[in-house]
Amino acid sequence: MRTDTSMQIYDLKKTIDLNIASQEMFELMHKLYPICRSITGNGFRDTLKIIREYVPLKVHEIPTGTKVFDWTVPKEWNINDAYVKNSKGERVIDFRKSNLHIMGYSVPVQDRMPLSELKKHLHTLPDHPDWIPYRTSYYRDDWGFCLSHNEMHKFEEDTYEVFIDSSLEDGHLTYGEYFIKGESEQEILLSCHACHPSLCNDNVAGMALTSLLGKYLNQLTLRYSCRILFIPGTIGSITWLSLNEATARNIKHGLVVTCVGDPGMSTYKRSRTGYAEIDSVVEHVLEHSGSPYRVVDFSPYGYDERQYCSPGFNLPVGCLQRTPHGEYPEYHTSADNFDFVRPEYLADSFSKYLSVLNILENNKVYLNTNPKCEPQLGKRGLYTTTGGKSHTVADQMALLWTLNLSDGQHNLLDVAEKSGIWFDDIYEASRALLRTGLLEESLCGK
């Protein structure tokens, strides 16, 4: 149940202990990691049940066969067990040891075959012979097993028993949604794909970070409404957009949350226009983070941002991650584990997401109520008697820049960008100036 308070994101940023937050995210990751997830099925539902302990999600079930634009909701896939046994009865591939051993959406199989036939259905990574690859066959009936290249080399000429206890039947596509009502009908979207099995960075870390954001946002007073989605990749965002075209028009800012726990530098993929407010906000946060970062232009390849940014919607949605998909060797392999994702990287990503949300919430346009020449700040307690240091803000230049650009044409981010000063310092200056009556919020500004 949501408890409204007067606390805002800026206040949360100042009080939150990132070490505690990162440990909470890591604990959640350990709960989510073992689950065999796919784009449909009970694994996805079990995932949402755990996330609901943190975020009061509404769970949606969309029937197989539902038309969603040019796509159709697929059959539901579930799996109980899978193995390959040699003639001695030994499980040489065992789903119970790693859910990555089964190719996602494998059809049921019960058969015996020679090694030459079995190898047609085995997937390995010769360049990383100790790792298990992650493979799927969502929209084509097939079956397969994944294993390390070194393990496959141990297989002898033999007759192997192949067993896959799975089902592929009419059912539902499941997704979770949480909507937090703010002062405005306009929305911030946080979209997280939750369909991958035991892959820490892609995207167990994303699920944990998004869940904790939802938990904290639930306690705050928000300017924008906030919509959080836990969806299966690609088909999930297509389904949500197909069923919510009118609602989608309210999305003012959006981020796709993925790959947030690896040791690489933060990377931001811009929205389709490249100049949306979300683009400027994220780039400001990264520029002032004190860490290396990279910004890349939009491309119609990647995660669900490509659906939100399709030309028929063209929503202002970017993707804030660390190392992009496919650019780290552990991607979609068993090496994407708890040795690869660490709490300190997750905490850094969480802090940056909080900073982005804080700027979006507080990036308002103001009017200087005393615009003719510089007002006397000392008599209002904003300067010491000798000038220089301010009693209420760290940098007096933030006061002067905020006053000068509060003309109804510049928002606070504009002030921060033009001055080169971190947004939080500009925001503190605006709060001090509002308290003394030197600023007022513009209702018809930029």
Order of alpha helices (4+ residues) and beta strands (2+ residues): alpha-alpha-alpha-beta-beta-beta-beta-beta-beta-alpha-beta-beta-alpha-beta-beta-beta-alpha-beta-alpha-alpha-beta-beta-alpha-beta-alpha-beta-alpha-beta-alpha-beta-alpha-alpha-beta
